[in-house]
Amino acid sequence: MEKFRKFKLPIHADDRFSLTPLEVGEYLNFAIKRVYGITQAHKPTGSHCHKIEQECFICFQGSVTAEIDDGTGLKDVLLEAGEAIYVGTYVWHHFKAWTPGTVLVALSSTTYNPKREDYINDYEEFKRVLSAV
């Protein structure tokens, strides 16, 4: 199973509005248990990976750069309106370089856990764990 993927979503626009659909079965292989949005961001989010959680991040407006390490080293991935990324388990990620007005929506395979037991927050620990997985 792939750990990371970027994809373009269709944008249907007319003189009234723009609509960007995500056909879940076509793009994701997990059941969505939580949806959340990130708006009004002006600083980087926290860097981490998940041991269990899978996520899909959809940029509906503006642009943001995702910093990703899927086991091949850190790389920047620009997300613009109508683009999305799938972030599987053991993929290091955070978001930076937000343009004003960016709307990023996340679809998650898990419910919210404030204890963050699923997280690895230290990049060096992530690299050690990844080499053993």
N, CA, C and O atoms as a Tinker XYZ file with bonds, in Angstrom:
   532  protein
     1  N      0.848000   -1.178000    0.000000    73     2
     2  CA     0.000000    0.000000    0.000000    64     1     3
     3  C      0.894000    1.242000    0.000000    63     2     4     5
     4  O      1.899000    1.289000    0.710000    81     3
     5  N      0.529000    2.234000   -0.790000    73     3     6
     6  CA     1.339000    3.438000   -0.838000    64     5     7
     7  C      1.184000    4.259000    0.433000    63     6     8     9
     8  O      0.129000    4.259000    1.067000    81     7
     9  N      2.255000    4.959000    0.791000    73     7    10
    10  CA     2.285000    5.734000    2.030000    64     9    11
    11  C      1.949000    7.204000    1.812000    63    10    12    13
    12  O      1.456000    7.877000    2.717000    81    11
    13  N      2.218000    7.697000    0.608000    73    11    14
    14  CA     1.993000    9.104000    0.318000    64    13    15
    15  C      1.617000    9.256000   -1.150000    63    14    16    17
    16  O      2.156000    8.571000   -2.019000    81    15
    17  N      0.684000   10.165000   -1.408000    73    15    18
    18  CA     0.264000   10.413000   -2.790000    64    17    19
    19  C     -0.343000   11.809000   -2.879000    63    18    20    21
    20  O     -1.098000   12.226000   -2.000000    81    19
    21  N     -0.009000   12.517000   -3.939000    73    19    22
    22  CA    -0.651000   13.802000   -4.242000    64    21    23
    23  C     -1.569000   13.585000   -5.426000    63    22    24    25
    24  O     -1.228000   12.848000   -6.351000    81    23
    25  N     -2.746000   14.227000   -5.408000    73    23    26
    26  CA    -3.652000   14.100000   -6.531000    64    25    27
    27  C     -4.439000   15.384000   -6.737000    63    26    28    29
    28  O     -4.614000   16.181000   -5.815000    81    27
    29  N     -4.907000   15.566000   -7.958000    73    27    30
    30  CA    -5.691000   16.731000   -8.357000    64    29    31
    31  C     -7.156000   16.338000   -8.355000    63    30    32    33
    32  O     -7.528000   15.284000   -8.870000    81    31
    33  N     -7.975000   17.186000   -7.779000    73    31    34
    34  CA    -9.413000   16.963000   -7.765000    64    33    35
    35  C    -10.072000   17.828000   -8.839000    63    34    36    37
    36  O     -9.544000   18.882000   -9.192000    81    35
    37  N    -11.203000   17.397000   -9.354000    73    35    38
    38  CA   -11.882000   18.229000  -10.353000    64    37    39
    39  C    -12.497000   19.463000   -9.693000    63    38    40    41
    40  O    -12.974000   19.399000   -8.560000    81    39
    41  N    -12.481000   20.556000  -10.395000    73    39    42
    42  CA   -13.154000   21.773000   -9.934000    64    41    43
    43  C    -14.230000   22.100000  -10.962000    63    42    44    45
    44  O    -13.937000   22.319000  -12.137000    81    43
    45  N    -15.471000   22.128000  -10.505000    73    43    46
    46  CA   -16.602000   22.464000  -11.356000    64    45    47
    47  C    -17.027000   23.881000  -10.976000    63    46    48    49
    48  O    -17.478000   24.117000   -9.855000    81    47
    49  N    -16.883000   24.816000  -11.903000    73    47    50
    50  CA   -17.174000   26.211000  -11.606000    64    49    51
    51  C    -18.129000   26.790000  -12.636000    63    50    52    53
    52  O    -18.094000   26.448000  -13.818000    81    51
    53  N    -18.976000   27.672000  -12.147000    73    51    54
    54  CA   -19.811000   28.471000  -13.037000    64    53    55
    55  C    -19.897000   29.877000  -12.444000    63    54    56    57
    56  O    -19.115000   30.222000  -11.559000    81    55
    57  N    -20.829000   30.680000  -12.917000    73    55    58
    58  CA   -20.899000   32.062000  -12.444000    64    57    59
    59  C    -21.457000   32.186000  -11.027000    63    58    60    61
    60  O    -21.522000   33.292000  -10.491000    81    59
    61  N    -21.863000   31.065000  -10.406000    73    59    62
    62  CA   -22.408000   31.097000   -9.054000    64    61    63
    63  C    -21.403000   30.674000   -7.995000    63    62    64    65
    64  O    -21.335000   31.294000   -6.934000    81    63
    65  N    -20.606000   29.611000   -8.264000    73    63    66
    66  CA   -19.679000   29.071000   -7.272000    64    65    67
    67  C    -18.772000   28.039000   -7.902000    63    66    68    69
    68  O    -18.946000   27.660000   -9.060000    81    67
    69  N    -17.793000   27.584000   -7.119000    73    67    70
    70  CA   -16.918000   26.471000   -7.514000    64    69    71
    71  C    -17.197000   25.298000   -6.590000    63    70    72    73
    72  O    -17.370000   25.474000   -5.384000    81    71
    73  N    -17.239000   24.107000   -7.158000    73    71    74
    74  CA   -17.495000   22.886000   -6.400000    64    73    75
    75  C    -16.337000   21.925000   -6.641000    63    74    76    77
    76  O    -15.987000   21.644000   -7.787000    81    75
    77  N    -15.741000   21.421000   -5.559000    73    75    78
    78  CA   -14.635000   20.466000   -5.660000    64    77    79
    79  C    -15.036000   19.187000   -4.942000    63    78    80    81
    80  O    -14.971000   19.130000   -3.714000    81    79
    81  N    -15.451000   18.155000   -5.679000    73    79    82
    82  CA   -15.861000   16.909000   -5.028000    64    81    83
    83  C    -14.694000   15.956000   -4.793000    63    82    84    85
    84  O    -13.720000   15.949000   -5.546000    81    83
    85  N    -14.806000   15.170000   -3.760000    73    83    86
    86  CA   -13.863000   14.075000   -3.500000    64    85    87
    87  C    -14.685000   12.798000   -3.449000    63    86    88    89
    88  O    -15.451000   12.586000   -2.509000    81    87
    89  N    -14.529000   11.958000   -4.445000    73    87    90
    90  CA   -15.206000   10.671000   -4.462000    64    89    91
    91  C    -14.375000    9.738000   -3.586000    63    90    92    93
    92  O    -13.327000    9.251000   -4.008000    81    91
    93  N    -14.845000    9.494000   -2.372000    73    91    94
    94  CA   -14.050000    8.827000   -1.348000    64    93    95
    95  C    -13.493000    7.489000   -1.823000    63    94    96    97
    96  O    -12.295000    7.244000   -1.678000    81    95
    97  N    -14.308000    6.639000   -2.373000    73    95    98
    98  CA   -13.849000    5.320000   -2.795000    64    97    99
    99  C    -12.809000    5.357000   -3.896000    63    98   100   101
   100  O    -12.030000    4.417000   -4.052000    81    99
   101  N    -12.792000    6.437000   -4.657000    73    99   102
   102  CA   -11.834000    6.565000   -5.757000    64   101   103
   103  C    -10.445000    6.967000   -5.256000    63   102   104   105
   104  O     -9.442000    6.606000   -5.871000    81   103
   105  N    -10.377000    7.705000   -4.155000    73   103   106
   106  CA    -9.109000    8.262000   -3.688000    64   105   107
   107  C     -8.610000    7.690000   -2.364000    63   106   108   109
   108  O     -7.405000    7.699000   -2.113000    81   107
   109  N     -9.495000    7.198000   -1.523000    73   107   110
   110  CA    -9.106000    6.777000   -0.175000    64   109   111
   111  C     -9.492000    5.332000    0.083000    63   110   112   113
   112  O    -10.517000    4.856000   -0.404000    81   111
   113  N     -8.659000    4.636000    0.858000    73   111   114
   114  CA    -8.965000    3.241000    1.203000    64   113   115
   115  C     -9.202000    3.095000    2.702000    63   114   116   117
   116  O     -8.955000    2.030000    3.268000    81   115
   117  N     -9.683000    4.164000    3.352000    73   115   118
   118  CA   -10.018000    4.084000    4.771000    64   117   119
   119  C    -11.370000    4.730000    5.030000    63   118   120   121
   120  O    -11.815000    5.602000    4.284000    81   119
   121  N    -12.015000    4.285000    6.102000    73   119   122
   122  CA   -13.281000    4.879000    6.510000    64   121   123
   123  C    -12.989000    6.205000    7.211000    63   122   124   125
   124  O    -12.108000    6.275000    8.068000    81   123
   125  N    -13.717000    7.238000    6.852000    73   123   126
   126  CA   -13.522000    8.558000    7.452000    64   125   127
   127  C    -14.255000    8.602000    8.784000    63   126   128   129
   128  O    -15.469000    8.407000    8.846000    81   127
   129  N    -13.494000    8.863000    9.860000    73   127   130
   130  CA   -14.081000    8.948000   11.194000    64   129   131
   131  C    -14.067000   10.365000   11.748000    63   130   132   133
   132  O    -14.725000   10.648000   12.749000    81   131
   133  N    -13.311000   11.271000   11.093000    73   131   134
   134  CA   -13.223000   12.648000   11.590000    64   133   135
   135  C    -12.893000   13.560000   10.423000    63   134   136   137
   136  O    -12.123000   13.207000    9.530000    81   135
   137  N    -13.494000   14.742000   10.451000    73   135   138
   138  CA   -13.206000   15.790000    9.476000    64   137   139
   139  C    -12.894000   17.058000   10.258000    63   138   140   141
   140  O    -13.614000   17.416000   11.190000    81   139
   141  N    -11.805000   17.743000    9.868000    73   139   142
   142  CA   -11.515000   19.031000   10.498000    64   141   143
   143  C    -10.903000   19.965000    9.469000    63   142   144   145
   144  O    -10.347000   19.526000    8.462000    81   143
   145  N    -11.015000   21.259000    9.737000    73   143   146
   146  CA   -10.490000   22.259000    8.829000    64   145   147
   147  C     -9.435000   23.111000    9.511000    63   146   148   149
   148  O     -9.474000   23.323000   10.723000    81   147
   149  N     -8.495000   23.595000    8.716000    73   147   150
   150  CA    -7.474000   24.521000    9.200000    64   149   151
   151  C     -7.625000   25.800000    8.381000    63   150   152   153
   152  O     -7.517000   25.779000    7.155000    81   151
   153  N     -7.874000   26.904000    9.066000    73   151   154
   154  CA    -8.027000   28.200000    8.423000    64   153   155
   155  C     -7.268000   29.242000    9.240000    63   154   156   157
   156  O     -6.872000   28.985000   10.376000    81   155
   157  N     -7.075000   30.391000    8.666000    73   155   158
   158  CA    -6.410000   31.517000    9.328000    64   157   159
   159  C     -5.031000   31.140000    9.867000    63   158   160   161
   160  O     -4.582000   31.695000   10.870000    81   159
   161  N     -4.370000   30.212000    9.216000    73   159   162
   162  CA    -3.035000   29.779000    9.639000    64   161   163
   163  C     -2.001000   30.768000    9.115000    63   162   164   165
   164  O     -2.100000   31.252000    7.987000    81   163
   165  N     -1.017000   31.058000    9.943000    73   163   166
   166  CA     0.054000   31.954000    9.518000    64   165   167
   167  C      1.427000   31.484000   10.008000    63   166   168   169
   168  O      2.435000   32.146000    9.764000    81   167
   169  N      1.462000   30.357000   10.688000    73   167   170
   170  CA     2.701000   29.735000   11.132000    64   169   171
   171  C      2.652000   28.250000   10.811000    63   170   172   173
   172  O      1.568000   27.712000   10.586000    81   171
   173  N      3.800000   27.569000   10.782000    73   171   174
   174  CA     3.797000   26.127000   10.508000    64   173   175
   175  C      3.024000   25.338000   11.574000    63   174   176   177
   176  O      2.998000   25.706000   12.748000    81   175
   177  N      2.410000   24.265000   11.135000    73   175   178
   178  CA     1.770000   23.348000   12.077000    64   177   179
   179  C      2.854000   22.483000   12.719000    63   178   180   181
   180  O      4.013000   22.540000   12.310000    81   179
   181  N      2.490000   21.695000   13.705000    73   179   182
   182  CA     3.456000   20.825000   14.373000    64   181   183
   183  C      3.878000   19.653000   13.498000    63   182   184   185
   184  O      3.041000   19.016000   12.858000    81   183
   185  N      5.173000   19.373000   13.472000    73   183   186
   186  CA     5.712000   18.254000   12.691000    64   185   187
   187  C      5.505000   16.952000   13.452000    63   186   188   189
   188  O      5.727000   16.890000   14.662000    81   187
   189  N      5.076000   15.903000   12.735000    73   187   190
   190  CA     4.833000   14.618000   13.386000    64   189   191
   191  C      4.524000   13.545000   12.343000    63   190   192   193
   192  O      4.399000   13.832000   11.153000    81   191
   193  N      4.405000   12.312000   12.814000    73   191   194
   194  CA     3.840000   11.234000   12.009000    64   193   195
   195  C      2.887000   10.459000   12.907000    63   194   196   197
   196  O      2.889000   10.615000   14.128000    81   195
   197  N      2.081000    9.629000   12.279000    73   195   198
   198  CA     1.127000    8.790000   13.006000    64   197   199
   199  C      1.493000    7.325000   12.831000    63   198   200   201
   200  O      1.937000    6.902000   11.764000    81   199
   201  N      1.299000    6.566000   13.892000    73   199   202
   202  CA     1.529000    5.122000   13.839000    64   201   203
   203  C      0.293000    4.379000   13.331000    63   202   204   205
   204  O      0.411000    3.291000   12.768000    81   203
   205  N     -0.886000    4.961000   13.525000    73   203   206
   206  CA    -2.138000    4.302000   13.154000    64   205   207
   207  C     -2.971000    5.153000   12.185000    63   206   208   209
   208  O     -3.513000    4.634000   11.209000    81   207
   209  N     -3.068000    6.415000   12.449000    73   207   210
   210  CA    -3.953000    7.304000   11.692000    64   209   211
   211  C     -3.482000    7.511000   10.256000    63   210   212   213
   212  O     -2.291000    7.676000    9.992000    81   211
   213  N     -4.445000    7.499000    9.337000    73   211   214
   214  CA    -4.238000    7.882000    7.947000    64   213   215
   215  C     -5.036000    9.162000    7.719000    63   214   216   217
   216  O     -6.096000    9.353000    8.315000    81   215
   217  N     -4.524000   10.039000    6.854000    73   215   218
   218  CA    -5.209000   11.295000    6.614000    64   217   219
   219  C     -5.193000   11.651000    5.138000    63   218   220   221
   220  O     -4.328000   11.211000    4.380000    81   219
   221  N     -6.160000   12.449000    4.756000    73   219   222
   222  CA    -6.198000   13.072000    3.448000    64   221   223
   223  C     -6.392000   14.561000    3.692000    63   222   224   225
   224  O     -7.321000   14.961000    4.394000    81   223
   225  N     -5.525000   15.379000    3.117000    73   223   226
   226  CA    -5.605000   16.829000    3.250000    64   225   227
   227  C     -5.992000   17.419000    1.902000    63   226   228   229
   228  O     -5.353000   17.146000    0.886000    81   227
   229  N     -7.048000   18.233000    1.903000    73   227   230
   230  CA    -7.566000   18.829000    0.676000    64   229   231
   231  C     -7.452000   20.342000    0.793000    63   230   232   233
   232  O     -7.932000   20.937000    1.757000    81   231
   233  N     -6.817000   20.953000   -0.188000    73   231   234
   234  CA    -6.728000   22.413000   -0.235000    64   233   235
   235  C     -7.904000   22.918000   -1.069000    63   234   236   237
   236  O     -7.972000   22.673000   -2.273000    81   235
   237  N     -8.818000   23.617000   -0.424000    73   235   238
   238  CA    -9.987000   24.136000   -1.130000    64   237   239
   239  C     -9.788000   25.566000   -1.604000    63   238   240   241
   240  O    -10.429000   26.007000   -2.558000    81   239
   241  N     -8.893000   26.293000   -0.933000    73   239   242
   242  CA    -8.664000   27.696000   -1.289000    64   241   243
   243  C     -7.256000   28.078000   -0.887000    63   242   244   245
   244  O     -6.751000   27.610000    0.133000    81   243
   245  N     -6.617000   28.927000   -1.681000    73   243   246
   246  CA    -5.275000   29.378000   -1.366000    64   245   247
   247  C     -4.233000   28.336000   -1.710000    63   246   248   249
   248  O     -4.416000   27.525000   -2.617000    81   247
   249  N     -3.122000   28.372000   -0.961000    73   247   250
   250  CA    -2.072000   27.369000   -1.142000    64   249   251
   251  C     -1.281000   27.225000    0.143000    63   250   252   253
   252  O     -1.241000   28.130000    0.977000    81   251
   253  N     -0.650000   26.064000    0.285000    73   251   254
   254  CA     0.154000   25.750000    1.454000    64   253   255
   255  C      1.199000   24.720000    1.015000    63   254   256   257
   256  O      0.977000   23.947000    0.082000    81   255
   257  N      2.322000   24.728000    1.697000    73   255   258
   258  CA     3.363000   23.748000    1.407000    64   257   259
   259  C      3.379000   22.699000    2.503000    63   258   260   261
   260  O      3.466000   23.024000    3.686000    81   259
   261  N      3.294000   21.434000    2.101000    73   259   262
   262  CA     3.428000   20.314000    3.036000    64   261   263
   263  C      4.882000   19.870000    3.007000    63   262   264   265
   264  O      5.452000   19.672000    1.934000    81   263
   265  N      5.484000   19.715000    4.183000    73   263   266
   266  CA     6.812000   19.121000    4.252000    64   265   267
   267  C      6.615000   17.662000    4.612000    63   266   268   269
   268  O      6.030000   17.342000    5.647000    81   267
   269  N      7.103000   16.778000    3.758000    73   267   270
   270  CA     6.802000   15.343000    3.824000    64   269   271
   271  C      8.093000   14.535000    3.849000    63   270   272   273
   272  O      9.052000   14.856000    3.147000    81   271
   273  N      8.108000   13.475000    4.673000    73   271   274
   274  CA     9.132000   12.435000    4.560000    64   273   275
   275  C      8.404000   11.101000    4.614000    63   274   276   277
   276  O      7.913000   10.694000    5.667000    81   275
   277  N      8.337000   10.430000    3.485000    73   275   278
   278  CA     7.674000    9.128000    3.386000    64   277   279
   279  C      8.697000    7.996000    3.405000    63   278   280   281
   280  O      8.425000    6.886000    2.949000    81   279
   281  N      9.882000    8.299000    3.944000    73   279   282
   282  CA    10.953000    7.318000    3.991000    64   281   283
   283  C     12.033000    7.584000    2.961000    63   282   284   285
   284  O     13.044000    6.883000    2.915000    81   283
   285  N     11.816000    8.604000    2.130000    73   283   286
   286  CA    12.782000    8.937000    1.087000    64   285   287
   287  C     13.474000   10.271000    1.343000    63   286   288   289
   288  O     14.174000   10.780000    0.468000    81   287
   289  N     13.287000   10.842000    2.529000    73   287   290
   290  CA    13.874000   12.139000    2.859000    64   289   291
   291  C     12.841000   13.246000    2.797000    63   290   292   293
   292  O     11.773000   13.089000    2.206000    81   291
   293  N     13.179000   14.373000    3.421000    73   291   294
   294  CA    12.256000   15.504000    3.463000    64   293   295
   295  C     12.106000   16.136000    2.090000    63   294   296   297
   296  O     13.084000   16.325000    1.366000    81   295
   297  N     10.865000   16.459000    1.742000    73   295   298
   298  CA    10.589000   17.171000    0.494000    64   297   299
   299  C      9.399000   18.090000    0.705000    63   298   300   301
   300  O      8.503000   17.797000    1.497000    81   299
   301  N      9.403000   19.197000   -0.010000    73   299   302
   302  CA     8.287000   20.133000    0.015000    64   301   303
   303  C      7.309000   19.782000   -1.097000    63   302   304   305
   304  O      7.706000   19.517000   -2.231000    81   303
   305  N      6.018000   19.785000   -0.754000    73   303   306
   306  CA     4.961000   19.489000   -1.716000    64   305   307
   307  C      3.965000   20.634000   -1.662000    63   306   308   309
   308  O      3.275000   20.818000   -0.660000    81   307
   309  N      3.892000   21.403000   -2.739000    73   307   310
   310  CA     2.969000   22.527000   -2.806000    64   309   311
   311  C      1.562000   22.016000   -3.060000    63   310   312   313
   312  O      1.336000   21.203000   -3.957000    81   311
   313  N      0.615000   22.503000   -2.258000    73   311   314
   314  CA    -0.804000   22.195000   -2.460000    64   313   315
   315  C     -1.516000   23.484000   -2.824000    63   314   316   317
   316  O     -1.442000   24.474000   -2.097000    81   315
   317  N     -2.203000   23.463000   -3.954000    73   315   318
   318  CA    -2.999000   24.602000   -4.381000    64   317   319
   319  C     -4.460000   24.176000   -4.419000    63   318   320   321
   320  O     -4.769000   22.990000   -4.308000    81   319
   321  N     -5.351000   25.137000   -4.576000    73   319   322
   322  CA    -6.782000   24.846000   -4.589000    64   321   323
   323  C     -7.090000   23.721000   -5.572000    63   322   324   325
   324  O     -6.658000   23.752000   -6.724000    81   323
   325  N     -7.840000   22.730000   -5.103000    73   323   326
   326  CA    -8.214000   21.591000   -5.931000    64   325   327
   327  C     -7.227000   20.438000   -5.877000    63   326   328   329
   328  O     -7.391000   19.447000   -6.590000    81   327
   329  N     -6.198000   20.556000   -5.033000    73   327   330
   330  CA    -5.230000   19.477000   -4.893000    64   329   331
   331  C     -5.325000   18.873000   -3.499000    63   330   332   333
   332  O     -5.747000   19.530000   -2.548000    81   331
   333  N     -4.924000   17.610000   -3.396000    73   331   334
   334  CA    -5.011000   16.893000   -2.131000    64   333   335
   335  C     -3.823000   15.955000   -1.997000    63   334   336   337
   336  O     -3.176000   15.599000   -2.982000    81   335
   337  N     -3.550000   15.563000   -0.762000    73   335   338
   338  CA    -2.524000   14.552000   -0.505000    64   337   339
   339  C     -3.082000   13.509000    0.449000    63   338   340   341
   340  O     -3.845000   13.812000    1.366000    81   339
   341  N     -2.679000   12.280000    0.203000    73   339   342
   342  CA    -2.941000   11.175000    1.126000    64   341   343
   343  C     -1.666000   10.997000    1.943000    63   342   344   345
   344  O     -0.574000   10.898000    1.384000    81   343
   345  N     -1.810000   10.955000    3.282000    73   343   346
   346  CA    -0.686000   10.759000    4.195000    64   345   347
   347  C     -0.985000    9.509000    5.011000    63   346   348   349
   348  O     -1.834000    9.529000    5.903000    81   347
   349  N     -0.284000    8.425000    4.703000    73   347   350
   350  CA    -0.478000    7.166000    5.407000    64   349   351
   351  C      0.303000    7.113000    6.711000    63   350   352   353
   352  O      0.859000    8.119000    7.153000    81   351
   353  N      0.340000    5.963000    7.311000    73   351   354
   354  CA     1.068000    5.791000    8.565000    64   353   355
   355  C      2.569000    5.941000    8.339000    63   354   356   357
   356  O      3.088000    5.645000    7.262000    81   355
   357  N      3.239000    6.399000    9.363000    73   355   358
   358  CA     4.695000    6.595000    9.349000    64   357   359
   359  C      5.157000    7.500000    8.204000    63   358   360   361
   360  O      6.167000    7.232000    7.552000    81   359
   361  N      4.406000    8.566000    7.975000    73   359   362
   362  CA     4.808000    9.609000    7.033000    64   361   363
   363  C      4.934000   10.905000    7.837000    63   362   364   365
   364  O      3.947000   11.411000    8.371000    81   363
   365  N      6.137000   11.426000    7.917000    73   363   366
   366  CA     6.401000   12.675000    8.635000    64   365   367
   367  C      5.772000   13.823000    7.849000    63   366   368   369
   368  O      5.927000   13.893000    6.630000    81   367
   369  N      5.064000   14.724000    8.534000    73   367   370
   370  CA     4.414000   15.818000    7.823000    64   369   371
   371  C      4.129000   17.017000    8.717000    63   370   372   373
   372  O      3.937000   16.897000    9.927000    81   371
   373  N      4.110000   18.154000    8.083000    73   371   374
   374  CA     3.568000   19.389000    8.644000    64   373   375
   375  C      3.320000   20.358000    7.491000    63   374   376   377
   376  O      3.715000   20.101000    6.354000    81   375
   377  N      2.666000   21.464000    7.795000    73   375   378
   378  CA     2.298000   22.445000    6.774000    64   377   379
   379  C      2.905000   23.797000    7.108000    63   378   380   381
   380  O      2.958000   24.204000    8.268000    81   379
   381  N      3.364000   24.486000    6.063000    73   379   382
   382  CA     4.025000   25.781000    6.229000    64   381   383
   383  C      3.728000   26.641000    5.000000    63   382   384   385
   384  O      3.111000   26.176000    4.041000    81   383
   385  N      4.170000   27.886000    5.037000    73   383   386
   386  CA     4.050000   28.808000    3.900000    64   385   387
   387  C      2.597000   28.952000    3.436000    63   386   388   389
   388  O      2.287000   28.787000    2.256000    81   387
   389  N      1.736000   29.255000    4.370000    73   387   390
   390  CA     0.319000   29.449000    4.083000    64   389   391
   391  C      0.113000   30.774000    3.353000    63   390   392   393
   392  O      0.672000   31.793000    3.760000    81   391
   393  N     -0.676000   30.776000    2.289000    73   391   394
   394  CA    -1.078000   32.046000    1.700000    64   393   395
   395  C     -2.330000   32.515000    2.440000    63   394   396   397
   396  O     -3.087000   31.691000    2.953000    81   395
   397  N     -2.557000   33.834000    2.502000    73   395   398
   398  CA    -3.748000   34.334000    3.208000    64   397   399
   399  C     -5.025000   33.738000    2.623000    63   398   400   401
   400  O     -5.178000   33.639000    1.406000    81   399
   401  N     -5.927000   33.349000    3.497000    73   399   402
   402  CA    -7.215000   32.810000    3.082000    64   401   403
   403  C     -7.222000   31.336000    2.745000    63   402   404   405
   404  O     -8.234000   30.821000    2.270000    81   403
   405  N     -6.112000   30.638000    2.980000    73   403   406
   406  CA    -6.067000   29.210000    2.663000    64   405   407
   407  C     -7.059000   28.430000    3.520000    63   406   408   409
   408  O     -7.182000   28.664000    4.722000    81   407
   409  N     -7.757000   27.508000    2.884000    73   407   410
   410  CA    -8.669000   26.594000    3.576000    64   409   411
   411  C     -8.176000   25.175000    3.292000    63   410   412   413
   412  O     -8.199000   24.717000    2.150000    81   411
   413  N     -7.728000   24.483000    4.352000    73   411   414
   414  CA    -7.248000   23.107000    4.251000    64   413   415
   415  C     -8.172000   22.232000    5.087000    63   414   416   417
   416  O     -8.385000   22.502000    6.269000    81   415
   417  N     -8.718000   21.192000    4.480000    73   415   418
   418  CA    -9.628000   20.284000    5.179000    64   417   419
   419  C     -8.964000   18.921000    5.272000    63   418   420   421
   420  O     -8.376000   18.436000    4.305000    81   419
   421  N     -9.064000   18.304000    6.455000    73   419   422
   422  CA    -8.463000   16.995000    6.691000    64   421   423
   423  C     -9.549000   15.954000    6.918000    63   422   424   425
   424  O    -10.530000   16.204000    7.618000    81   423
   425  N     -9.361000   14.790000    6.318000    73   423   426
   426  CA   -10.203000   13.620000    6.539000    64   425   427
   427  C     -9.332000   12.604000    7.248000    63   426   428   429
   428  O     -8.236000   12.294000    6.781000    81   427
   429  N     -9.801000   12.084000    8.366000    73   427   430
   430  CA    -8.975000   11.218000    9.205000    64   429   431
   431  C     -9.621000    9.855000    9.404000    63   430   432   433
   432  O    -10.844000    9.718000    9.425000    81   431
   433  N     -8.764000    8.855000    9.549000    73   431   434
   434  CA    -9.239000    7.487000    9.782000    64   433   435
   435  C     -9.523000    7.209000   11.251000    63   434   436   437
   436  O    -10.030000    6.137000   11.580000    81   435
   437  N     -9.209000    8.152000   12.146000    73   435   438
   438  CA    -9.414000    7.939000   13.582000    64   437   439
   439  C    -10.201000    9.089000   14.195000    63   438   440   441
   440  O    -10.290000   10.176000   13.625000    81   439
   441  N    -10.758000    8.833000   15.346000    73   439   442
   442  CA   -11.385000    9.903000   16.112000    64   441   443
   443  C    -10.298000   10.669000   16.864000    63   442   444   445
   444  O     -9.163000   10.205000   16.980000    81   443
   445  N    -10.656000   11.833000   17.366000    73   443   446
   446  CA    -9.696000   12.683000   18.063000    64   445   447
   447  C     -9.259000   12.033000   19.370000    63   446   448   449
   448  O    -10.093000   11.548000   20.135000    81   447
   449  N     -7.945000   12.022000   19.627000    73   447   450
   450  CA    -7.391000   11.493000   20.872000    64   449   451
   451  C     -6.460000   12.547000   21.470000    63   450   452   453
   452  O     -5.336000   12.707000   20.995000    81   451
   453  N     -6.901000   13.266000   22.493000    73   451   454
   454  CA    -6.076000   14.339000   23.060000    64   453   455
   455  C     -4.782000   13.844000   23.699000    63   454   456   457
   456  O     -3.878000   14.645000   23.938000    81   455
   457  N     -4.668000   12.551000   23.980000    73   455   458
   458  CA    -3.434000   12.018000   24.574000    64   457   459
   459  C     -2.323000   11.872000   23.539000    63   458   460   461
   460  O     -1.156000   11.718000   23.899000    81   459
   461  N     -2.679000   11.920000   22.256000    73   459   462
   462  CA    -1.708000   11.877000   21.152000    64   461   463
   463  C     -0.795000   10.644000   21.216000    63   462   464   465
   464  O      0.389000   10.730000   20.892000    81   463
   465  N     -1.340000    9.520000   21.627000    73   463   466
   466  CA    -0.561000    8.280000   21.731000    64   465   467
   467  C     -0.136000    7.741000   20.365000    63   466   468   469
   468  O      0.787000    6.932000   20.269000    81   467
   469  N     -0.797000    8.182000   19.340000    73   467   470
   470  CA    -0.537000    7.736000   17.982000    64   469   471
   471  C      0.612000    8.511000   17.322000    63   470   472   473
   472  O      1.063000    8.143000   16.238000    81   471
   473  N      1.079000    9.568000   17.963000    73   471   474
   474  CA     2.036000   10.490000   17.359000    64   473   475
   475  C      3.486000   10.143000   17.675000    63   474   476   477
   476  O      3.799000    9.641000   18.754000    81   475
   477  N      4.365000   10.418000   16.713000    73   475   478
   478  CA     5.799000   10.547000   16.960000    64   477   479
   479  C      6.122000   11.992000   16.612000    63   478   480   481
   480  O      5.932000   12.417000   15.473000    81   479
   481  N      6.613000   12.748000   17.595000    73   479   482
   482  CA     6.851000   14.181000   17.426000    64   481   483
   483  C      8.315000   14.540000   17.225000    63   482   484   485
   484  O      8.626000   15.697000   16.944000    81   483
   485  N      9.218000   13.583000   17.363000    73   483   486
   486  CA    10.645000   13.839000   17.233000    64   485   487
   487  C     11.140000   13.230000   15.922000    63   486   488   489
   488  O     10.989000   12.029000   15.699000    81   487
   489  N     11.731000   14.054000   15.055000    73   487   490
   490  CA    12.143000   13.588000   13.733000    64   489   491
   491  C     13.200000   12.491000   13.799000    63   490   492   493
   492  O     13.152000   11.547000   13.011000    81   491
   493  N     14.151000   12.597000   14.720000    73   491   494
   494  CA    15.177000   11.557000   14.844000    64   493   495
   495  C     14.567000   10.232000   15.294000    63   494   496   497
   496  O     14.961000    9.169000   14.813000    81   495
   497  N     13.607000   10.294000   16.215000    73   495   498
   498  CA    12.899000    9.072000   16.637000    64   497   499
   499  C     12.119000    8.495000   15.456000    63   498   500   501
   500  O     12.116000    7.281000   15.254000    81   499
   501  N     11.464000    9.348000   14.680000    73   499   502
   502  CA    10.737000    8.908000   13.485000    64   501   503
   503  C     11.665000    8.121000   12.558000    63   502   504   505
   504  O     11.298000    7.042000   12.091000    81   503
   505  N     12.862000    8.648000   12.288000    73   503   506
   506  CA    13.800000    7.968000   11.385000    64   505   507
   507  C     14.245000    6.625000   11.954000    63   506   508   509
   508  O     14.396000    5.659000   11.207000    81   507
   509  N     14.457000    6.553000   13.279000    73   507   510
   510  CA    14.823000    5.266000   13.915000    64   509   511
   511  C     13.698000    4.256000   13.798000    63   510   512   513
   512  O     13.923000    3.102000   13.432000    81   511
   513  N     12.486000    4.692000   14.109000    73   511   514
   514  CA    11.326000    3.799000   14.048000    64   513   515
   515  C     11.075000    3.363000   12.610000    63   514   516   517
   516  O     10.783000    2.193000   12.362000    81   515
   517  N     11.182000    4.270000   11.680000    73   515   518
   518  CA    10.926000    3.967000   10.268000    64   517   519
   519  C     11.903000    2.898000    9.756000    63   518   520   521
   520  O     11.522000    2.025000    8.976000    81   519
   521  N     13.136000    2.972000   10.193000    73   519   522
   522  CA    14.120000    1.988000    9.730000    64   521   523
   523  C     13.845000    0.596000   10.289000    63   522   524   525
   524  O     14.341000   -0.397000    9.758000    81   523
   525  N     13.045000    0.522000   11.371000    73   523   526
   526  CA    12.716000   -0.774000   11.980000    64   525   527
   527  C     11.382000   -1.323000   11.502000    63   526   528   529
   528  O     11.085000   -2.497000   11.724000    81   527
   529  N     10.568000   -0.490000   10.847000    73   527   530
   530  CA     9.222000   -0.909000   10.401000    64   529   531
   531  C      9.311000   -1.671000    9.114000    63   530   532
   532  O      8.290000   -2.105000    8.582000    81   531
